[in-house]
Amino acid sequence: MFDIKEILTASLVLFAVIDIIGNIPLVISLRQKIGHIQSEKASIIAAVIMIGFLFLGEEILKLIGIDINSFAVAGSLVIFFLALEMILGITLYRDEAPETASVVPLAFPMIAGAGTMTSLLSLRAEFNVANIIVAILINILFVYIILKSSKLIGGWLGKSGINIIRKVFGIILLALAVKLFTANIGQLI
């Protein structure tokens, strides 16, 4: 039932899509704006969202009349605007300044976003569901460790280091948004 190769492959795919290392500047920025990040809650909710979507994703999207490509294009637009914020140092999205960050924007859409959801559906077509669940749990553990130590990582990098990494990863995120958009927009037209 459990296949190490499938678990490793699915873990690496999810690790690349979740890109928690690339999101460190965003996590640090959230911590600076809000003050406290609920790492445990964000990690658990992201895991529940991903596992739930693994089983019900396609049916939910079909039920509300959305195909995977539309979902991916919408996700690419969210990623695009997050990238613009990182690169330009501006704030496009303003919320009622929550006291903590857990569900939005950490658990969804940063960790369990459109790219992750689309990847889970693709993995389900190729791999055993049990192996994908193990891969999700491995990634969530890593995400939790990064979220928990983001303040320490921020201290090591300093303000200028964070700004440089933020801009570099903003450009990478922008490229990822463009790739996700172009890969799926053709299917809609």
ChimeraX attribute file (.defattr): number of C-alpha atoms within 10 A of each C-alpha:
attribute: neighborCount
match mode: 1-to-1
recipient: residues
	/A:1	7
	/A:2	12
	/A:3	11
	/A:4	12
	/A:5	10
	/A:6	19
	/A:7	22
	/A:8	16
	/A:9	16
	/A:10	25
	/A:11	21
	/A:12	15
	/A:13	18
	/A:14	25
	/A:15	21
	/A:16	13
	/A:17	20
	/A:18	23
	/A:19	18
	/A:20	21
	/A:21	16
	/A:22	17
	/A:23	21
	/A:24	22
	/A:25	26
	/A:26	25
	/A:27	23
	/A:28	23
	/A:29	18
	/A:30	17
	/A:31	19
	/A:32	13
	/A:33	14
	/A:34	14
	/A:35	13
	/A:36	15
	/A:37	23
	/A:38	16
	/A:39	23
	/A:40	17
	/A:41	16
	/A:42	25
	/A:43	26
	/A:44	18
	/A:45	20
	/A:46	25
	/A:47	21
	/A:48	15
	/A:49	18
	/A:50	25
	/A:51	20
	/A:52	11
	/A:53	20
	/A:54	21
	/A:55	14
	/A:56	12
	/A:57	19
	/A:58	16
	/A:59	13
	/A:60	13
	/A:61	15
	/A:62	11
	/A:63	10
	/A:64	8
	/A:65	9
	/A:66	13
	/A:67	15
	/A:68	18
	/A:69	18
	/A:70	17
	/A:71	17
	/A:72	25
	/A:73	23
	/A:74	18
	/A:75	21
	/A:76	26
	/A:77	16
	/A:78	16
	/A:79	26
	/A:80	22
	/A:81	18
	/A:82	21
	/A:83	25
	/A:84	18
	/A:85	18
	/A:86	25
	/A:87	21
	/A:88	11
	/A:89	13
	/A:90	10
	/A:91	11
	/A:92	10
	/A:93	8
	/A:94	6
	/A:95	7
	/A:96	5
	/A:97	9
	/A:98	12
	/A:99	11
	/A:100	16
	/A:101	22
	/A:102	21
	/A:103	21
	/A:104	14
	/A:105	16
	/A:106	25
	/A:107	23
	/A:108	17
	/A:109	19
	/A:110	24
	/A:111	31
	/A:112	28
	/A:113	25
	/A:114	24
	/A:115	23
	/A:116	24
	/A:117	26
	/A:118	21
	/A:119	18
	/A:120	26
	/A:121	17
	/A:122	12
	/A:123	20
	/A:124	16
	/A:125	9
	/A:126	11
	/A:127	16
	/A:128	15
	/A:129	19
	/A:130	15
	/A:131	23
	/A:132	25
	/A:133	19
	/A:134	18
	/A:135	22
	/A:136	23
	/A:137	18
	/A:138	17
	/A:139	24
	/A:140	25
	/A:141	15
	/A:142	16
	/A:143	23
	/A:144	19
	/A:145	14
	/A:146	19
	/A:147	25
	/A:148	15
	/A:149	15
	/A:150	21
	/A:151	18
	/A:152	11
	/A:153	16
	/A:154	19
	/A:155	13
	/A:156	11
	/A:157	15
	/A:158	10
	/A:159	10
	/A:160	9
	/A:161	13
	/A:162	20
	/A:163	17
	/A:164	15
	/A:165	19
	/A:166	25
	/A:167	19
	/A:168	17
	/A:169	22
	/A:170	27
	/A:171	17
	/A:172	15
	/A:173	24
	/A:174	22
	/A:175	16
	/A:176	18
	/A:177	25
	/A:178	17
	/A:179	13
	/A:180	22
	/A:181	21
	/A:182	14
	/A:183	13
	/A:184	19
	/A:185	14
	/A:186	9
	/A:187	10
	/A:188	9
	/A:189	5
